[in-house]
Amino acid sequence: MTVVPGRRERKKAATRQNIADTALRLFLDRGYDAVGIRDVAAEADVAVTTLFSHFASKEALVFELDDDFEQRLVQAVTNRAPHEPLMPALRREIQALVRHCAGESAAPIWHLIDESPALREYEKSMRLRHAESLGAAIAADPGLTQSATACRAIARFVIDAYSLAREAADPKAAVDEIFQMIEAAWAAASAAEKIV
């Protein structure tokens, strides 16, 4: 059963979305470095404290779906069907994330990120955090026997698959190609666990 958010939650979500949309519009119009937090808050008609109650930093305004992406990756592990192998579930989720982030409408945002050292560094730290969360979810799965190190390594490969595929000429084919290698590494880790 789906729980419908209450009025307060809907209003909070709408405020957050308004701030993110306003920030992105200003960043794309004027350039990331030319826009300050106060500019975003004023344009979104919110207090600076309200902005910071929704976003921890200026960089986070560009990556507004960061938490959602991280949760989706973890849920690909934790919410998969009983007896469903791990790799197909992760491949599906990475394909969905790549479709979302590789479309033509996302190109100006990635151009903005590529031009800003602060945004590139934030994205790098975000990918590492996603890999740690994903690795922990894989390691916690009672049906999997791989070591924590193997789980963390595979998680990093999966996160890198997203990043590499997003930049490829054919993102879907890139995910398929990369996941063939990831699946081979996962099978090798599984075989090594059985030998030990």
Secondary structure per residue as TSV (DSSP state, phi and psi in degrees):
chain	resnum	aa	ss	phi	psi
A	1	M	-	360.0	131.2
A	2	T	-	-85.2	130.4
A	3	V	-	-91.4	123.8
A	4	V	-	-80.6	126.2
A	5	P	-	-64.0	147.5
A	6	G	-	-74.8	175.5
A	7	R	H	-58.1	-44.3
A	8	R	H	-62.3	-43.9
A	9	E	H	-65.1	-39.3
A	10	R	H	-65.3	-41.3
A	11	K	H	-65.5	-41.8
A	12	K	H	-62.7	-43.5
A	13	A	H	-64.8	-39.2
A	14	A	H	-66.0	-40.2
A	15	T	H	-63.2	-45.1
A	16	R	H	-59.4	-45.6
A	17	Q	H	-65.0	-39.3
A	18	N	H	-61.5	-43.5
A	19	I	H	-62.8	-47.7
A	20	A	H	-62.7	-44.7
A	21	D	H	-63.2	-42.5
A	22	T	H	-63.5	-45.9
A	23	A	H	-60.4	-47.3
A	24	L	H	-62.2	-42.4
A	25	R	H	-60.9	-45.2
A	26	L	H	-65.6	-42.3
A	27	F	H	-62.3	-42.5
A	28	L	H	-70.2	-35.1
A	29	D	H	-73.9	-44.0
A	30	R	H	-109.7	-16.6
A	31	G	-	101.3	143.6
A	32	Y	G	-58.7	-48.0
A	33	D	G	-71.0	-20.7
A	34	A	G	-83.8	-7.4
A	35	V	-	-113.8	129.0
A	36	G	-	-100.9	169.1
A	37	I	H	-59.4	-41.7
A	38	R	H	-62.8	-36.4
A	39	D	H	-61.3	-45.3
A	40	V	H	-63.8	-47.6
A	41	A	H	-60.0	-45.4
A	42	A	H	-62.7	-45.5
A	43	E	H	-66.3	-34.6
A	44	A	H	-83.3	-5.8
A	45	D	T	60.7	47.2
A	46	V	-	-134.3	161.4
A	47	A	-	-74.5	154.4
A	48	V	H	-59.0	-38.7
A	49	T	H	-63.5	-35.2
A	50	T	H	-65.5	-43.1
A	51	L	H	-57.5	-47.3
A	52	F	H	-72.4	-17.4
A	53	S	H	-75.1	-17.7
A	54	H	H	-102.6	-31.5
A	55	F	-	-133.8	129.8
A	56	A	S	-75.4	-20.9
A	57	S	S	-156.1	168.8
A	58	K	H	-62.3	-41.2
A	59	E	H	-60.8	-36.8
A	60	A	H	-62.8	-22.8
A	61	L	H	-63.2	-32.5
A	62	V	H	-77.8	-33.2
A	63	F	T	-104.4	52.4
A	64	E	T	-63.4	-21.6
A	65	L	T	-96.3	12.2
A	66	D	H	-51.2	-54.8
A	67	D	H	-62.4	-39.3
A	68	D	H	-62.6	-44.7
A	69	F	H	-62.2	-43.6
A	70	E	H	-61.6	-44.6
A	71	Q	H	-63.2	-40.7
A	72	R	H	-62.4	-39.8
A	73	L	H	-64.7	-45.4
A	74	V	H	-64.3	-42.0
A	75	Q	H	-68.4	-24.9
A	76	A	H	-61.2	-29.8
A	77	V	H	-84.7	-53.0
A	78	T	H	-76.6	-26.5
A	79	N	T	-105.8	11.1
A	80	R	S	-71.7	158.0
A	81	A	-	-61.7	150.5
A	82	P	T	-56.2	136.4
A	83	H	T	69.1	5.2
A	84	E	-	-76.0	129.4
A	85	P	-	-61.2	152.1
A	86	L	H	-66.0	-46.8
A	87	M	H	-62.5	-42.9
A	88	P	H	-61.8	-35.9
A	89	A	H	-65.3	-43.0
A	90	L	H	-68.7	-38.4
A	91	R	H	-61.2	-44.2
A	92	R	H	-59.5	-43.7
A	93	E	H	-68.0	-41.4
A	94	I	H	-64.4	-41.0
A	95	Q	H	-57.8	-44.0
A	96	A	H	-64.6	-43.2
A	97	L	H	-65.7	-39.6
A	98	V	H	-65.7	-42.6
A	99	R	H	-57.3	-41.5
A	100	H	H	-65.4	-40.4
A	101	C	H	-98.6	-3.8
A	102	A	S	-109.1	2.6
A	103	G	S	-71.3	165.0
A	104	E	G	-60.0	-33.9
A	105	S	G	-67.2	-21.8
A	106	A	G	-86.0	-14.6
A	107	A	H	-56.5	-44.9
A	108	P	H	-62.8	-32.9
A	109	I	H	-68.2	-44.4
A	110	W	H	-66.7	-32.7
A	111	H	H	-63.5	-43.8
A	112	L	H	-58.5	-45.7
A	113	I	H	-64.0	-45.5
A	114	D	H	-62.0	-29.5
A	115	E	H	-82.7	-11.7
A	116	S	-	-114.7	116.6
A	117	P	H	-57.8	-38.0
A	118	A	H	-64.0	-41.6
A	119	L	H	-71.5	-37.4
A	120	R	H	-63.5	-41.2
A	121	E	H	-66.8	-40.1
A	122	Y	H	-63.6	-43.3
A	123	E	H	-62.5	-40.3
A	124	K	H	-61.1	-46.8
A	125	S	H	-66.5	-33.8
A	126	M	H	-64.7	-43.8
A	127	R	H	-62.1	-41.2
A	128	L	H	-63.2	-41.8
A	129	R	H	-64.5	-42.4
A	130	H	H	-61.6	-41.0
A	131	A	H	-64.6	-39.5
A	132	E	H	-64.9	-43.8
A	133	S	H	-63.7	-43.7
A	134	L	H	-65.5	-43.8
A	135	G	H	-59.9	-40.8
A	136	A	H	-65.3	-39.5
A	137	A	H	-65.7	-41.0
A	138	I	H	-65.3	-46.1
A	139	A	H	-63.4	-30.6
A	140	A	H	-81.0	-10.4
A	141	D	-	-69.4	118.6
A	142	P	T	-67.4	-18.4
A	143	G	T	-85.8	-4.1
A	144	L	-	-110.5	142.3
A	145	T	-	-114.0	3.2
A	146	Q	-	-68.2	154.6
A	147	S	-	-66.8	161.8
A	148	A	H	-60.4	-36.5
A	149	T	H	-64.2	-44.4
A	150	A	H	-62.4	-40.0
A	151	C	H	-64.7	-42.0
A	152	R	H	-66.4	-40.2
A	153	A	H	-64.6	-46.0
A	154	I	H	-62.1	-39.8
A	155	A	H	-60.4	-41.3
A	156	R	H	-65.7	-40.0
A	157	F	H	-60.5	-42.4
A	158	V	H	-63.2	-44.7
A	159	I	H	-64.7	-40.2
A	160	D	H	-66.3	-32.3
A	161	A	H	-59.2	-42.7
A	162	Y	H	-60.3	-48.2
A	163	S	H	-64.2	-45.3
A	164	L	H	-66.7	-42.9
A	165	A	H	-67.3	-37.0
A	166	R	H	-58.3	-32.4
A	167	E	H	-90.8	-7.1
A	168	A	S	-78.6	157.0
A	169	A	S	-64.4	-36.7
A	170	D	S	-123.7	88.5
A	171	P	H	-57.0	-40.4
A	172	K	H	-64.5	-45.5
A	173	A	H	-63.2	-36.6
A	174	A	H	-64.7	-43.3
A	175	V	H	-60.3	-45.2
A	176	D	H	-60.2	-44.8
A	177	E	H	-64.0	-45.7
A	178	I	H	-66.2	-39.7
A	179	F	H	-69.0	-24.8
A	180	Q	H	-60.8	-40.9
A	181	M	H	-71.0	-40.6
A	182	I	H	-62.8	-44.0
A	183	E	H	-63.0	-37.8
A	184	A	H	-65.2	-41.0
A	185	A	H	-66.0	-40.3
A	186	W	H	-65.3	-41.6
A	187	A	H	-63.9	-40.2
A	188	A	H	-64.3	-40.3
A	189	A	H	-64.5	-39.4
A	190	S	H	-64.5	-42.5
A	191	A	H	-65.4	-39.5
A	192	A	H	-65.2	-37.2
A	193	E	H	-64.0	-37.4
A	194	K	H	-69.1	-32.3
A	195	I	H	-71.1	-39.6
A	196	V	-	-72.9	360.0
